Amino acid sequence: MAEQFPGAVLDLLDAAGDRTVFEHAGREVSGARLLGMVRRAVNGMRQYGVGPGDGVAMLLGVGPGALAAIIAAHVLGARVVGV
């Protein structure tokens, strides 16, 4: 049985290391960099009290920061709602 989201995504980002995993507007982001962005977002959301079952409304674009924020919310067990 495959590991559930978001754990499998975090494992893939970690395994990617310095390889490019995201490209947007001429910017390339490695797995390690995106994983770092996710960790920083997790820490920030946790400081604001986001946790399991919470709803998080996000107005985001399509860049690497947006993906990191969405993954981070799921890491914390929150539900993501796009606005």
Sequence and secondary structure as in RCSB ss.txt:
>XXXX:A:sequence
MAEQFPGAVLDLLDAAGDRTVFEHAGREVSGARLLGMVRRAVNGMRQYGVGPGDGVAMLLGVGPGALAAIIAAHV
LGARVVGV
>XXXX:A:secstr
    TTHHHHHHHHHHTTSEEEEETTEEEEHHHHHHHHHHHHHHHHHTT  TT EEEE   SSHHHHHHHHHHHH
TT EEEE 
